[in-house]
Amino acid sequence: MSLFGLVLTPLRPGAALVTRPASAVTRPIGAAIAPLGVVGQIATDVRSIATSTNELTVAVEELDAIRRRVETLEVEVTRMRQAVEDVVGEVSQVREQTAPLGRLAARFSRRRPA
């Protein structure tokens, strides 16, 4: 029964003699308080969503920083590979140019008396 029905409905004869259980009184109070619990749950949910959104924003920023660092490292690795290839080319040239010296050194070592 609604509060409206309790207040505005005229008393019927004999209605005052009927006793109601104690829970009948607490139900309307509980029904009035229940929306406050829903509002509290909504506030908790909104806080949880805000926290999750903040954490997600931080994660996206960290991933972007990692992406930028990886791009920088890719450029550095490419440069290092090119430098290694250049060094390999230079070492090959040095070997070719010093090969005659090795043969000459071998001749001198055979000519010296032991």
Number of C-alpha atoms within 10 A of each C-alpha: 8 7 8 8 9 10 9 8 8 9 10 7 7 7 9 8 7 7 7 8 8 8 10 10 10 11 12 14 11 11 10 11 11 12 11 11 11 11 11 12 12 12 12 12 12 12 12 12 12 12 12 12 12 12 12 12 12 12 12 12 12 12 12 12 12 12 12 12 12 12 12 11 12 12 11 12 12 11 12 12 11 12 12 12 12 12 12 12 11 12 12 12 12 11 12 11 11 12 12 11 12 12 11 11 11 11 11 10 11 9 8 7 5 5
